[in-house]
Amino acid sequence: MDNTDQVPGKWQVEGEMTIFTAASIKEKLAALLSASSRLEIDLSGVNEIDTAGVQLLLATKKECQAKGGDLTLVHHSIQVLDVLDLCNLTTIFGDPVVISSN
Amino acid sequence: MGMEEALQTFFVESHELLQEMEDRLLAIQGLVVDEDRIEAINAIFRAAHTIKGSAGLFGLDGIVEFTHVLESVLDKVRSSQLVMDADMISLFLKCKDHVSLLVGLEESGGVLQGSDQATGQALVAQLSAYLQAPQTNTVHEEKTHPAITYPHLDPLALESAGGGVVDNDNWHISIEFGPDVLRNGMDPLSIFRYLGTMGTIVQVGTFFDRLPGLSEMDPETCYMSYLINFSSEADKTTIESAFEFVQEDCKINILPPHSRIADFVSVIKGLPQHDLRIGEMLVQCGTLTERELAAVLAYQAAQESGQNSTEAGTKQPLGEMVVQAGFVQPAVVEAALQKQSQQKKTKARQQQSIRVDAEKLDMLINLIGELVIAGAGVNIVAQRSGRADMLEAASTLSRLVEEVRDGALNLRMVQIGETFNRFQRVVHDVAKDLGKEIELLISGGDTELDKTVVEKIGDPLTHLVRNSIDHGIETADIRAARGKPAQGKVHLNAYHDSGSIVIEVQDDGGGLNRDKILAKALEKGLVESVHEMSDSDVFQLIFEAGFSTADTVSNISGRGVGMDVVRRNIEALRGNIEIQSKYTVGTTIRIRLPLTLAIIDGFLVRVGQSHYVIPLDMVIECVDLPEENLNSSKGSNYFSLRGEVLPYMRLRDTFEIDGESGRRESVVIVKYGNTRAGLVVDTLLGEFQTVIKPLGKLFERIKGIGGSTILGTGEVALILDIPNLVQQVVRKDHHESSRLQVRH
């Protein structure tokens, strides 16, 4: 079963992806997932991310892939890059990231 | 545990750590055995380090910055690059005070004052001086640390080395976070970031096998595990401290880099408090590789299967076998075993105490106070009803209430030792200021008394101890002339004595000069004539406001303010203070305090229509007033109790109660300190649980009454202030006898 032609659900996260917002973000992601197993999430507006946020992304990725789709992360903010780099997760998500010169 | 609570825990722990640091610093000079010294130094270092680490977690940069410098110097001490001398100890003590101040400011939300800031900077400058000037102890260092020891690289050198750190030299930390870590306000990422300040995180491996798909996950549960390859010079404890706030609900294994055997031993001692089996410990320490352990285990299994039919008890312990097989040195196994038994012990201790908010305790005590009064009411109703079953139920109830009361009051009891230990510092500082050599002896530190009393006794005690050091202990040359050892002694002692606790401050100094005090008292008009004054009366004069016999006023004491405040403080606690002193030999100041301030066992008596309560601890016995003394209120006020002269007073006269006393009168004999006296009452009503209610401001000054209480009937009874009454009786007796002498 190949869902690649499915229109990806797009969403831009704004603000923080932390333990404080985890519950509401999860609901939003779950709603998107029920519509499509291919998601594209824009992280440019994320100004803070913690382990809870990282977990959400990983879990979404897992579920997307289980349903034959995939999760694509785009426009990572510096804060997100920083954390993915620290945890060595960039390759796990496998999305192209833009490394700023500074 | 929310962030705010965690922060509160941090404050509490910091204060405890600082206290330990101070205690250790003060004790260190007296330690002769190298091992004890090393342990003390390690403890001091750990305290500084833990505070820095925890402060880092909360982003309290001011504390981190300062403690970092302190820690660096301590680290050098620890690694024997610096020797801790008296100057350094004083410096560290000042640093401890400064950290204390910083923590206190964070706690109260205050701002660092300019002068304190300057103090901090000055301390940093002093500390830095130690960091820059290497002492000539390097020879010593090389002796204790053989050449194999890994070099003490500074972070700069590490960076310039170009990142080519050999894998084997890195720490391997594996950590499986518990599900509640995030909910508790902890973020693994911030822990890693903090770890990054102690070294270089070479790599973090993130494992999320436990993480389910989005639909099944709980967004606030933590599913993550990590493996961290970490390069740092920090020691195990230091690294461990980064995980301090999460270690309870996480599985953490920290594997040290390849190292010497001696280091392994110390590392085993520093392992986190996990229930580790010895084999795992050895592997963790890197003493054995997995393969070596597997070999040993296989060997053990083979032996076991051979012995299966025989006694299982003869199984050789793994530790022994490892040694026999020649894999490790006995010393390493011993350390591992010791660690295991230690863990068991600390576990047992940890379960022994919990922290409770003092306010909750106070509330409990108040409620129990009400319960006691209500219980007394029930008793009376039961007695009136005359029903046997009701009476029985009521008596069971009151017995239980009594037990609950004792238990609750016990909760508030704390040992005075901690308060005493604070004086090590006072003595150290004051003695140093005055250039005297003084030793502080402490005994009876395990004596327990009410928390409120302990809190309030600190200031008066400080004053007395300072006085002892300043006025009491003579300068070295005078001491030599008097044939005393150059080192003066101040002794703090505490013990229980008939319902009171006694605290003694004793010194072997110059003692009080009776003549000088009298001369001064005459000059100030405090006494009219110097005749017929007992020593203790004379000595009490020093508690008068504005009284000082010191020839010189030092910046510590001698201004004549203080002793009167001390006496007031002690009296506010329903205690009293007495002095024994011998000129040129020494002084003992004895403070006598009630055990508790809230509820006491009382002895209920009646005079006319009024009820009075006498604290039961002070009651010795009750006798009938001898016939010849009956109705002779104007006559003598002492009688012979089994051949001893006992002064007494009639409460009817003292409190001016109308009406005639009954046919029989009873005497309650009370004792306070070394003095006994009789109190004549109409009726003895027996034991009564007494909840002490303070008297209103208006009645505070009334002599002989210490408080009030409510009886089961709702009536009010007054609690007698026995110390005061005993004094009155004795004084009256004294007057009588001196008048008799005049007549003769």
HADDOCK unambig.tbl for C-alpha pairs under 7 A between the chains (distance, minus, plus):
assign (segid A and resid 19 and name CA) (segid B and resid 182 and name CA) 6.76 0.50 0.50
assign (segid A and resid 19 and name CA) (segid B and resid 220 and name CA) 6.18 0.50 0.50
assign (segid A and resid 22 and name CA) (segid B and resid 219 and name CA) 5.52 0.50 0.50
assign (segid A and resid 22 and name CA) (segid B and resid 220 and name CA) 6.70 0.50 0.50
assign (segid A and resid 23 and name CA) (segid B and resid 219 and name CA) 5.63 0.50 0.50
assign (segid A and resid 26 and name CA) (segid B and resid 219 and name CA) 6.60 0.50 0.50
assign (segid A and resid 30 and name CA) (segid B and resid 214 and name CA) 6.97 0.50 0.50
assign (segid A and resid 30 and name CA) (segid B and resid 215 and name CA) 6.46 0.50 0.50
assign (segid A and resid 50 and name CA) (segid B and resid 187 and name CA) 6.68 0.50 0.50
assign (segid A and resid 50 and name CA) (segid B and resid 189 and name CA) 6.65 0.50 0.50
assign (segid A and resid 51 and name CA) (segid B and resid 187 and name CA) 6.23 0.50 0.50
assign (segid A and resid 51 and name CA) (segid B and resid 188 and name CA) 6.58 0.50 0.50
assign (segid A and resid 51 and name CA) (segid B and resid 189 and name CA) 6.42 0.50 0.50
assign (segid A and resid 52 and name CA) (segid B and resid 219 and name CA) 6.66 0.50 0.50
assign (segid A and resid 52 and name CA) (segid B and resid 220 and name CA) 6.58 0.50 0.50
assign (segid A and resid 56 and name CA) (segid B and resid 214 and name CA) 6.92 0.50 0.50
assign (segid A and resid 56 and name CA) (segid B and resid 219 and name CA) 6.74 0.50 0.50
assign (segid A and resid 59 and name CA) (segid B and resid 211 and name CA) 6.58 0.50 0.50
assign (segid A and resid 59 and name CA) (segid B and resid 212 and name CA) 6.34 0.50 0.50
assign (segid A and resid 59 and name CA) (segid B and resid 213 and name CA) 4.82 0.50 0.50
assign (segid A and resid 59 and name CA) (segid B and resid 214 and name CA) 4.63 0.50 0.50
assign (segid A and resid 60 and name CA) (segid B and resid 213 and name CA) 6.46 0.50 0.50
assign (segid A and resid 60 and name CA) (segid B and resid 214 and name CA) 5.04 0.50 0.50
assign (segid A and resid 62 and name CA) (segid B and resid 213 and name CA) 5.54 0.50 0.50
assign (segid A and resid 63 and name CA) (segid B and resid 213 and name CA) 4.67 0.50 0.50
assign (segid A and resid 63 and name CA) (segid B and resid 214 and name CA) 5.89 0.50 0.50
assign (segid A and resid 86 and name CA) (segid B and resid 204 and name CA) 6.84 0.50 0.50
assign (segid A and resid 87 and name CA) (segid B and resid 204 and name CA) 5.35 0.50 0.50
assign (segid A and resid 87 and name CA) (segid B and resid 205 and name CA) 6.50 0.50 0.50
assign (segid A and resid 87 and name CA) (segid B and resid 206 and name CA) 6.00 0.50 0.50
assign (segid A and resid 88 and name CA) (segid B and resid 204 and name CA) 6.02 0.50 0.50
assign (segid A and resid 88 and name CA) (segid B and resid 205 and name CA) 6.36 0.50 0.50
assign (segid A and resid 88 and name CA) (segid B and resid 206 and name CA) 6.92 0.50 0.50
